Amino acid sequence: MLPLQLISIFLLVSPLFSAAPIAKLGCLDRCGDLPIPYPFGVGSDCFLDSYFNIDCNTSTHPPKAYLSIINKQVIEINQTYIRLLNPYMISACYGLSVNDQHSLSVNLSGTPYTFSYENVLTAIGCDDMVLRSNGSSVFGGCSAFCADKNDTGGVGYCPYHGCCQDNMFEG
């Protein structure tokens, strides 16, 4: 499995809501080591609207910030994007019923966020796949194959032997 800090989601922030260099007056300007610039904010009346609400978990050391609308840990906020930690990999095991398969669904409809072009979906394994779907139609994806079912090429190694990568915006 990849180290947690390498697995992240980049969400582009609408230019209309680009982060200012400082927090709203009277509000926390950071959660742990993470600066929290307006329109983001911690606490009522500190953010522009609920899309920018940051929950600061102070039970951890250092405290950790979470984008409340999707409950993902925030690891960076800047003028153009917010970077979220995705602390798990989606996996499926052969022989599981369809109801026991795992998937990841992130719906950003109606929010000021879009996925960044830096996000890439990757399948690692033999006879595995990644599919992009809007719920009713599949519009992208890839399949990973191996000559030897025990050789996936190693984690992080992807010359298309034992893995595949799909750009989230093609197809």
C-alpha positions, 0 to 999 in steps of 0.5 A, a space after each residue: 500500500 502507498 504511504 498515506 501522504 501520497 494518496 490525495 485528492 485535489 479539488 479546484 476552488 472556483 476563482 470566485 472563492 479564492 482563498 484570502 491570505 487571512 482568516 475572517 476577523 475574530 476567527 481561528 486562522 489555523 488548525 494545527 499547522 494548517 493555515 485556514 484562510 477565508 472563505 474557509 473557516 472554523 466555527 459558526 460565522 467564520 466561513 462563507 457558506 457550508 461548502 467552506 466549513 472546516 472541522 478542527 479535530 483537536 483530540 489529535 496532536 497536532 489538530 487535524 482539519 476536515 472539510 466538513 461536507 465530505 469529511 476528508 482531512 485537509 492537508 493544504 489550502 491555497 489560492 487555487 485548490 484544496 488538497 485532501 488526504 484520501 486515507 484508504 485505497 479501494 479494493 475488491 477481492 475475487 470471489 466476493 458477491 457484488 454487494 461486497 465489492 468496494 467503490 468510491 463515490 464523490 459527488 461534487 454537484 452543486 458545490 464550488 469544487 471540481 476535481 483537478 487534472 492532477 487526480 489519476 485513478 490507478 488499478 494495481 493487480 492482475 485482471 483488475 480495473 477502474 471504471 468511471 461512471 455517472 451512475 447510469 453509464 460508464 464513460 472511462 476506465 482501464 484494465 490491468 493485466 499480468 502475464 504471471 498472476 503473481 507479478 504486479 510489478 510492485 507498488 508504485 511501478 506502473 509500466 502497464 504490467 500489473 496496473 493501469 492508470 486513467 486520467 479522470 478527464 479523458 474519455 
